Amino acid sequence: MDLIIMNVIHSRNHTMKPLSSLLSFTLLGLLSFQLHADWSGNITMQDRYFIDDAKYSSQYDNYLSLSSDIEFYKALDDESSINITPFFRIDQHDEERTHGDLREMYYQQTFDTWELRLGISKVYWGVTESQHLVDVINQTDSIESSDGEDKLGQPMIKASFEKDWGTVDVFVLPYFRERTFQGIEGRPRTSLVVDTDQVSYESSDEEKNIDYALRWFQFIGDLEIGLSYFNGTSREPLFTLGNNNGSAVLTPYYPLMQQAGLDAQLTTEEWLWKLEVIARDWQVFNNTNTQLIDQSFIALTGGFEYTFVGIADSDADLGLVTEYLYDDRNKQASSLFQNDLLVGLRLAMNDIQSSEALLGVIYDLDYQEYLISLEASRRFANSWTATLEVRTFNKIDNESLLNNLAKDDFIQLDVAYHF
Amino acid sequence: MKNTLILKKLIGSLVLLSCLSPVIATANDEARGLEIATEADRRETGFVDSTAQMVMELKNKQGQSSSREVRSKILEVIGDGDKSLSIFDTPADIKGTASLNYSHALKPDEQWLYLPALKRVKRISSKNKSGPFMGSEFAYEDISSQEIEKYTYKYIKDEVLNGIDCFVVERYPAYKHSGYTRQVAWINKQEYRAEKIDFYDRKNSLLKTLTYTGYQKYLDKFWRADVMHMINHQTGKSTTLTWSNYQFKTGLTDKDFNRNSLKRAK
């Protein structure tokens, strides 16, 4: 479910991996195809139309873009494999959104009792739908989508041990990826751009700080439970005011943090009960932005999904999703979701075209503002899919962070060819 | 007079007998039905594990079709439903999606989905055993492992089906959320394998018919049909599963059927 606006900020000049390196990976994929390796992917045309006129003269009302994901996979033998997944997008207007990333490029080896992964990869932790608190290994590619579910590839050494008492994953993360932000032409964005060239870090090693993480996961009957610990540079930036050639900008600052996380899901017949809790220690700016002060906080997402199966004597299932989002920093929270409620409906037609729709409303109980998100998708002609997305930002008062987005309601259509 | 009395007694006992006989016959038929199911199960026991490839062809009433390709791995679990792992190769948009299923006789299956784009393993609600598998005419409960406890049985009659001597056995799902009131199965008398099954919906109307063709024997013991054809009489839609490349006793273990193996599935 993609409901969340993880990022309400945008930026200007940030350069990603040059296209030339991407092309060489694509070429590698093509060459290996002749060696009977497996590859797959998609080419997607996207049109994003903003309902209101742009707030800033640098912006547009309609954005066309083209993107592609290509996954190349090769088993070297029964126990080892390599996986390379380049991604790129070309955007009609936003230079920042024209970007590429190596989502994955890793070597994996499976031993009798453990597994080793070396390289760039993606890891997902957690169970809830509205936000992903526990999921901290990969940086968010927030320029891709505002829901926080698109992630940048993370360089890692990952070892997994499977025991009777659970699975333990140990991570060493030797290189930090900065979050992506919209360019000055981009939408949706806030008034001030994020100048990623002026990035700063708490760690003196900056992006080369070595981060560590540990996770234990087990299922006990119908309960699945995970405990995690992260020590390193926060994927979530803080912002300070800066300037670039006389223009006010936001500059991202990445503090160090320690975070413990719990995620659990209890599954009974038609009920899924979900909980994610994090406790984080880090240093943030004080109210006057003059010094760093210690901050500890707890945030959680908890709720349920109830599914009505075979509604009205059809094959369709209708799910009711409800989650409560809380952050004990209240209005001081760096997240938008300090006291919010998600109510959503998920419809799965269970038909040949895999038609699905998801409607969600996140209501802020403190600020009386709400986000509406609708996503609907279906397959056509075997290899094609169409996905419609609508997001609106409503009843936003002046105090709110979302105020920046008030005029950024949009309708988006993705048409993808899969191979 | 005397003769009349005897006649009356005779008639009386005949009446009594004829009243009793359906009861006796029913109890016998149930025992017989269970016996047939038990023998079929006995013959199916011991395959340990298997892997196979499957092409699923979906057709609607107008004859338009679409297809899916799935690779499957099954681990036999003695005393419970089997564990299975399915990896989807087509349609291309769900390529790499994998589904892990621990089937159970009377309680809901445990089911996980791996979504490759998000790298996310999701435990999903599996109450809906009666729901369609990948938009096909096969429900989840039709393709999951067949355990004796999943039904109660009743032997109906012997019948020759396409030249094959069969037992006709009715079975009644024990799972309370099953989509069926009953199934009528034609069981090959010699091999104790299903040749045809009629499915009756919750209103007890004929819903679907499944026919098995191209049976092949593996490891000199286990029968697997190359083709399973399901037609939905109420909608005119049909689904054909074509199986190939069956392998048995490939050395799969529990570790190939857990959450981590789901992420590794390729």
Chai-1 contact restraints between the chains, C-beta under 6 A:
chainA,res_idxA,chainB,res_idxB,connection_type,confidence,min_distance_angstrom,max_distance_angstrom,comment,restraint_id
A,S40,B,K95,contact,1.0,0.0,6.0,A-B,restraint_1
A,K122,B,K119,contact,1.0,0.0,6.0,A-B,restraint_2
A,Y124,B,L118,contact,1.0,0.0,6.0,A-B,restraint_3
A,Y124,B,K119,contact,1.0,0.0,6.0,A-B,restraint_4
A,Y124,B,R120,contact,1.0,0.0,6.0,A-B,restraint_5
A,E224,B,R123,contact,1.0,0.0,6.0,A-B,restraint_6
A,Q265,B,R123,contact,1.0,0.0,6.0,A-B,restraint_7
A,T267,B,R123,contact,1.0,0.0,6.0,A-B,restraint_8
A,E269,B,P108,contact,1.0,0.0,6.0,A-B,restraint_9
A,E269,B,K127,contact,1.0,0.0,6.0,A-B,restraint_10
A,E270,B,S125,contact,1.0,0.0,6.0,A-B,restraint_11
A,E270,B,K127,contact,1.0,0.0,6.0,A-B,restraint_12
A,L272,B,S125,contact,1.0,0.0,6.0,A-B,restraint_13
A,T307,B,S125,contact,1.0,0.0,6.0,A-B,restraint_14
A,V309,B,K127,contact,1.0,0.0,6.0,A-B,restraint_15
A,V309,B,N128,contact,1.0,0.0,6.0,A-B,restraint_16
A,D315,B,P132,contact,1.0,0.0,6.0,A-B,restraint_17
A,N350,B,G131,contact,1.0,0.0,6.0,A-B,restraint_18
A,N350,B,P132,contact,1.0,0.0,6.0,A-B,restraint_19
A,D351,B,G135,contact,1.0,0.0,6.0,A-B,restraint_20
A,I352,B,L58,contact,1.0,0.0,6.0,A-B,restraint_21
A,I352,B,S66,contact,1.0,0.0,6.0,A-B,restraint_22
A,I352,B,G135,contact,1.0,0.0,6.0,A-B,restraint_23
A,N382,B,S66,contact,1.0,0.0,6.0,A-B,restraint_24
A,N382,B,P91,contact,1.0,0.0,6.0,A-B,restraint_25
A,S383,B,A92,contact,1.0,0.0,6.0,A-B,restraint_26
A,T385,B,D93,contact,1.0,0.0,6.0,A-B,restraint_27
A,H418,B,A92,contact,1.0,0.0,6.0,A-B,restraint_28
A,H418,B,D93,contact,1.0,0.0,6.0,A-B,restraint_29
A,F419,B,A92,contact,1.0,0.0,6.0,A-B,restraint_30
